[in-house]
Amino acid sequence: MVTTKKCLLLLVMGVFLLSGCPAAIVGGAAAGAGSGTYLYVNGELKADYNSPLEKVWAACEKTVADMRGLDVEPIKEIARGTINAVIDDEKVKITVEYKARNVTTVAIRVGMLGSKLSSQLLHDKVADNLVKK
């Protein structure tokens, strides 16, 4: 009787693992898309902006300056760039990547493990700075 219950339990758990969502299989590493335009994966919040790379890069730099970032280290290459800074005693990493002619991807990670709320705040400020230009 006990062996039958254990076998049934293992069978049910196996079915859930094999047919469940991918986030359950990898232990919750993927958190799904926010409102359809944001993707939060492994502590990093990504979004696409309908603007050229140079304009988005300038908006990200202005965002870091507006937030009074310290120890700012911008590293810019041809089709991508990274801004490392410390904002409110948290390490912030902003990665800007060329995706298409007028589409640029921005990924923001706040802290060591990532903070979705803080990253969202920075994305909102980047979007505001893009509108102002």
C-alpha positions in Angstrom: 0.0 0.0 0.0 2.7 2.5 1.0 4.8 1.5 -2.0 1.9 2.1 -4.4 1.4 5.6 -2.9 5.1 6.4 -3.3 5.1 5.2 -6.9 2.0 7.3 -7.7 3.5 10.4 -6.1 6.8 10.0 -8.1 4.8 9.5 -11.3 2.7 12.6 -10.7 5.9 14.7 -9.9 7.6 13.4 -13.0 4.6 14.4 -15.2 4.7 17.9 -13.7 8.4 18.3 -14.3 8.2 17.1 -17.9 5.1 18.9 -19.0 5.2 22.0 -16.8 6.4 25.5 -17.8 10.1 25.9 -18.5 10.6 28.2 -15.5 9.6 25.3 -13.2 12.0 23.0 -14.9 15.0 25.3 -14.5 14.1 26.2 -10.9 12.5 29.6 -11.7 15.4 31.1 -13.5 13.1 32.7 -16.0 10.4 35.0 -14.6 8.4 35.7 -17.8 7.6 38.9 -19.5 6.2 41.9 -17.6 3.8 43.9 -19.7 4.8 42.3 -23.0 7.7 44.7 -23.6 9.9 43.8 -20.6 11.6 40.5 -20.0 13.1 39.7 -16.5 15.6 36.8 -16.7 18.3 35.9 -14.1 18.1 39.2 -12.3 18.3 41.3 -15.5 15.4 43.4 -16.9 15.5 43.7 -20.7 13.5 46.0 -23.0 13.6 47.1 -26.6 13.5 50.8 -27.5 12.5 52.1 -30.9 15.4 54.4 -31.2 18.9 54.2 -32.7 21.8 53.0 -30.5 23.4 56.5 -30.1 20.2 58.1 -28.8 19.6 55.2 -26.3 23.2 55.3 -25.1 22.9 59.1 -24.4 19.6 58.5 -22.5 21.3 55.8 -20.4 24.2 58.1 -19.6 21.8 60.9 -18.6 19.9 58.5 -16.4 23.0 57.5 -14.5 23.9 61.2 -14.2 20.4 62.1 -13.0 20.5 59.3 -10.4 23.9 60.6 -9.2 25.8 57.5 -10.1 29.2 57.0 -8.6 32.3 55.1 -10.0 30.8 55.3 -13.5 32.6 53.2 -16.0 31.2 53.5 -19.6 32.6 51.0 -22.1 31.4 51.6 -25.6 32.0 49.5 -28.6 30.6 49.6 -32.2 27.3 47.7 -31.7 27.1 47.6 -27.9 28.1 49.3 -24.7 28.1 48.8 -21.0 27.8 51.3 -18.2 28.8 50.1 -14.7 28.0 52.5 -11.8 27.0 52.6 -8.1 23.6 54.2 -7.5 22.2 54.4 -3.9 24.9 52.0 -2.7 23.9 49.3 -5.3 26.0 48.2 -8.2 24.2 48.9 -11.5 25.0 47.4 -14.9 23.3 48.8 -18.0 24.0 47.0 -21.2 23.0 48.6 -24.5 22.9 46.5 -27.7 22.1 47.3 -31.3 19.3 45.0 -32.5 18.1 46.6 -35.7 18.3 50.0 -37.5 16.0 51.8 -35.1 15.7 49.1 -32.4 18.1 49.0 -29.4 18.0 46.5 -26.5 18.7 47.7 -23.0 19.4 45.3 -20.1 19.6 46.6 -16.5 20.8 44.7 -13.5 20.7 46.3 -10.0 22.6 44.6 -7.2 24.3 41.2 -7.2 21.1 39.2 -7.5 19.0 41.7 -9.4 16.1 43.8 -8.4 13.1 43.9 -10.8 11.6 47.0 -9.1 14.8 49.0 -9.2 15.6 48.0 -12.8 12.0 49.0 -13.8 12.6 52.4 -12.2 15.8 52.9 -14.3 14.0 51.7 -17.5 11.3 54.3 -16.8 13.9 57.0 -16.5 15.7 55.9 -19.7 12.3 56.1 -21.5 11.7 59.6 -20.1 15.1 60.7 -21.2 14.4 59.4 -24.7 11.2 61.4 -25.0 12.9 64.6 -23.8 15.5 64.5 -26.6 
